[in-house]
Amino acid sequence: MAATAALLLAALTACGGSSDNDDTAAKPKKSASAEAAPSEEPTAGQVEESLKLGEPATTTGDGGTGVLEITPDTIVFAKEASGETAANGTFVVITMKDKAMTAVAADEPAPISGGGWKWMAPDGEMIDTQVGNAFNVTMDKYNNADPVQPGAYQWRSQVFDLTEAQAKGGTLIYIDGEEKAHRWEMPSTDSGPSVAEVKKQLEF
């Protein structure tokens, strides 16, 4: 009798409710792909497709305000400009057209914020516009720096003081108000529709 009772007790226990572990195992699990689905929102530091001189890029204005269409227009190489001699051997002067594309004024980020313009040499070295005597090179037509008003555009310029090796075959980089990096492959010789005008403005 005792053996029979023990067998019945064991059978009832086996047929009882499932444990918490069984409930967990029965629940469907999310797939790894669903849990790791990438965000479609742009991320800071994103690098845009490389462009050529004369091709526009749609960029976010300083502080995320407004949209600027920026088009590097002309590039000129010179050993002397605005009465200055390039400390490293070559001034690289680039003009660009900044056009406001929305109903609010937009501006380029200031270099102190980490945005704005950089030159990447063929070996990958990054150079800003504060190197050498670049800051002393100015041109009347291309010296605008105010926010661009809705429906308007401005001509601007950037100057780099580079060695010959840095200047040849470099990449122009612009970091906009959302920290996106826009890139243009630069020619190694004077190029663009305004070469003659830029050279004239560089003379003193």
C-alpha positions as CSV (number, residue, x, y, z in Angstrom):
1,M,0.0,0.0,0.0
2,A,2.8,2.4,0.9
3,A,4.5,1.7,-2.5
4,T,1.3,2.3,-4.4
5,A,0.7,5.7,-2.6
6,A,4.2,6.8,-3.4
7,L,3.7,6.1,-7.1
8,L,0.4,8.0,-7.2
9,L,2.0,11.0,-5.4
10,A,4.8,11.0,-8.0
11,A,2.3,10.9,-10.9
12,L,0.3,13.8,-9.5
13,T,3.4,15.9,-9.1
14,A,4.5,15.3,-12.7
15,C,1.1,16.4,-14.0
16,G,1.1,19.6,-11.9
17,G,1.4,23.3,-13.1
18,S,4.6,24.3,-14.9
19,S,7.3,26.2,-13.2
20,D,8.4,29.8,-13.8
21,N,11.3,28.5,-15.9
22,D,8.8,26.7,-18.1
23,D,6.8,29.9,-18.6
24,T,10.0,31.8,-19.6
25,A,10.9,29.1,-22.1
26,A,7.5,29.2,-23.6
27,K,7.6,32.9,-24.3
28,P,8.6,33.9,-27.8
29,K,12.0,35.7,-27.9
30,K,12.7,38.7,-30.0
31,S,15.1,38.1,-32.8
32,A,18.6,39.6,-32.6
33,S,17.9,41.6,-35.8
34,A,14.8,43.2,-34.2
35,E,16.7,44.2,-31.1
36,A,19.6,45.6,-33.0
37,A,17.6,47.4,-35.7
38,P,19.6,50.5,-36.7
39,S,18.2,53.9,-36.4
40,E,17.3,55.7,-39.6
41,E,18.2,59.1,-38.1
42,P,21.5,60.6,-39.2
43,T,24.3,60.3,-36.6
44,A,26.8,62.9,-35.6
45,G,30.1,62.6,-37.5
46,Q,28.5,61.1,-40.6
47,V,30.5,61.5,-43.7
48,E,28.7,62.4,-46.9
49,E,29.7,61.2,-50.4
50,S,32.7,62.8,-51.9
51,L,32.0,65.5,-54.5
52,K,34.0,67.4,-57.2
53,L,34.8,71.1,-57.4
54,G,31.6,72.9,-58.7
55,E,29.2,70.4,-57.2
56,P,26.8,71.6,-54.4
57,A,26.3,70.1,-51.0
58,T,23.1,70.6,-48.9
59,T,24.3,71.4,-45.3
60,T,22.8,72.2,-42.0
61,G,23.4,75.7,-40.6
62,D,25.2,76.6,-37.4
63,G,23.4,75.3,-34.3
64,G,21.2,73.2,-36.5
65,T,19.4,76.3,-37.8
66,G,18.5,76.6,-41.5
67,V,20.0,75.0,-44.6
68,L,22.9,76.2,-46.7
69,E,23.6,74.9,-50.2
70,I,27.4,75.3,-50.4
71,T,29.3,75.1,-53.8
72,P,33.1,75.3,-53.9
73,D,33.5,77.2,-57.1
74,T,37.2,78.0,-57.9
75,I,40.6,77.0,-56.6
76,V,43.8,79.0,-57.0
77,F,47.4,78.1,-56.0
78,A,49.8,80.9,-55.2
79,K,53.1,81.5,-53.4
80,E,52.2,85.1,-52.6
81,A,48.8,86.7,-52.1
82,S,47.5,89.9,-50.5
83,G,51.1,91.0,-49.9
84,E,51.8,87.9,-47.9
85,T,54.2,85.0,-48.7
86,A,53.0,81.5,-47.8
87,A,55.0,80.4,-44.8
88,N,54.8,76.7,-45.9
89,G,55.3,77.4,-49.6
90,T,51.8,77.5,-51.1
91,F,48.5,79.3,-50.5
92,V,45.5,77.3,-51.6
93,V,42.6,79.8,-52.1
94,I,39.1,78.3,-52.6
95,T,36.0,80.4,-53.3
96,M,32.5,79.1,-52.5
97,K,28.9,80.1,-53.0
98,D,26.6,79.8,-49.8
99,K,22.9,79.9,-50.6
100,A,20.1,79.9,-47.9
101,M,17.6,77.2,-48.8
102,T,14.9,77.7,-46.1
103,A,12.8,80.5,-44.6
104,V,15.3,81.3,-41.9
105,A,18.8,82.7,-42.0
106,A,21.7,80.2,-41.9
107,D,25.4,80.5,-41.3
108,E,28.5,78.3,-41.3
109,P,29.7,77.0,-37.9
110,A,32.7,78.9,-36.5
111,P,36.0,77.0,-36.4
112,I,36.1,77.4,-32.6
113,S,33.0,75.1,-32.4
114,G,34.8,72.3,-34.3
115,G,32.9,72.9,-37.5
116,G,33.7,74.8,-40.7
117,W,36.5,74.1,-43.2
118,K,39.5,71.7,-43.1
119,W,42.0,70.6,-45.8
120,M,43.0,66.9,-45.8
121,A,46.4,66.3,-47.4
122,P,47.0,63.2,-49.6
123,D,48.6,61.4,-46.6
124,G,45.5,62.1,-44.4
125,E,46.9,65.0,-42.4
126,M,44.1,67.5,-41.4
127,I,45.0,71.2,-41.7
128,D,42.8,74.2,-40.7
129,T,42.8,77.8,-42.0
130,Q,44.8,79.2,-39.0
131,V,48.1,77.7,-40.1
132,G,50.9,79.9,-41.4
133,N,49.9,83.2,-43.1
134,A,46.6,82.0,-44.4
135,F,44.6,84.2,-42.1
136,N,46.1,87.4,-43.7
137,V,44.9,86.6,-47.2
138,T,41.7,88.5,-48.0
139,M,39.6,89.4,-51.1
140,D,36.8,92.0,-51.2
141,K,34.3,90.0,-53.1
142,Y,34.8,86.8,-51.2
143,N,35.1,88.1,-47.7
144,N,31.5,87.8,-46.6
145,A,30.8,86.3,-43.1
146,D,27.3,87.3,-42.1
147,P,24.4,84.8,-41.8
148,V,22.9,84.3,-45.2
149,Q,19.3,85.6,-45.4
150,P,16.4,83.6,-46.8
151,G,16.4,83.6,-50.6
152,A,19.9,85.1,-50.7
153,Y,23.4,83.9,-51.3
154,Q,27.0,85.0,-50.5
155,W,30.4,84.5,-52.0
156,R,32.9,83.4,-49.4
157,S,36.5,82.0,-49.5
158,Q,38.8,79.8,-47.5
159,V,42.6,80.0,-47.6
160,F,45.1,77.3,-46.5
161,D,48.9,77.7,-46.1
162,L,50.3,74.4,-47.2
163,T,53.5,72.6,-48.3
164,E,53.6,71.5,-51.9
165,A,53.0,67.9,-50.9
166,Q,50.0,68.8,-48.8
167,A,48.5,71.0,-51.6
168,K,48.6,68.5,-54.4
169,G,45.6,66.2,-54.6
170,G,44.0,67.2,-51.3
171,T,40.4,67.0,-50.1
172,L,38.3,70.0,-48.9
173,I,36.2,69.1,-45.9
174,Y,33.3,71.1,-44.4
175,I,31.7,70.1,-41.1
176,D,28.2,71.5,-40.8
177,G,25.9,72.3,-37.9
178,E,25.0,68.6,-37.4
179,E,28.6,67.6,-37.5
180,K,28.2,66.0,-40.9
181,A,31.4,66.0,-42.9
182,H,31.0,67.1,-46.6
183,R,34.0,66.4,-48.9
184,W,35.2,67.6,-52.2
185,E,38.2,66.2,-54.1
186,M,40.3,69.2,-55.2
187,P,42.3,69.6,-58.4
188,S,46.0,70.1,-58.2
189,T,46.0,73.1,-60.5
190,D,44.1,76.4,-60.8
191,S,40.5,75.4,-61.7
192,G,37.0,76.9,-61.9
193,P,35.2,79.7,-63.7
194,S,36.6,82.6,-61.7
195,V,40.4,81.8,-61.7
196,A,41.3,85.1,-63.4
197,E,39.1,87.2,-61.1
198,V,40.5,85.5,-58.0
199,K,44.1,86.0,-59.1
200,K,43.4,89.7,-59.7
201,Q,41.8,90.1,-56.2
202,L,44.8,88.4,-54.6
203,E,47.2,91.0,-56.1
204,F,48.2,94.1,-54.1
